[in-house]
Amino acid sequence: MAQVIALCRSLRSENEQLREQLTVAENDRNRLAERMAAASVRLEQLAAQLPEGNS
């Protein structure tokens, strides 16, 4: 019975650690998505300033 209790505690601890890692990963993903959106806007602005080619 003690082994079952110890295993349960260990799994709960691991689960908490995984939840924390998931939160960090989600925050990183959101931050990177914001940076990509900002870079996209900057590229569109730069592209709009390029002279149009005469073909």
N, C-alpha and C positions, 0 to 999 in steps of 0.2 A: 504494500500500500504506500509506503514511503517513496518508493521509486516512481509511482504514478503521480504523486503530489509533486515530486521534484521535477518530473518531466513536464507537468502542467505549468509549473512556475517558469521553467526554462522556455517553453513555447510562448508563454505570455510575454516574457522579456524580449524574445526574438521578434514577436509580432509588433511590439511597441517600437523596437529599433527599425523594423521595416517600414512602419507607418511614418516615422520621422524621416527616413531616407526618401520615401515617396513624396512627402511634403517639400523637401529640399529640391528634389528633381522637378516637381511641378512648378515651383517658384522659378527655378532656372529656366525651364521651358517658356514660361510666361515672359520672363525678362528678355530672353533671346527673341521671342516672337515680336515683342515691342521694338527691339533694336532692328530687326529685319524690316518691319513696317516703316520705321523712320528712314532706313537706308533706301528703301524703295521710293519713298517720297522724294528724297534727295536726288536719286537717279532720274526720276521723272522731271524734276525741276531742271537738272543739268541737260537732259535730252531736249527739253523745250527751248533751251538757249542756243542749241546748235543750229548753225545756218542750214537751211534746206539745200540739198544738192540740186544742181541744174542738169537734168538728164534729158 
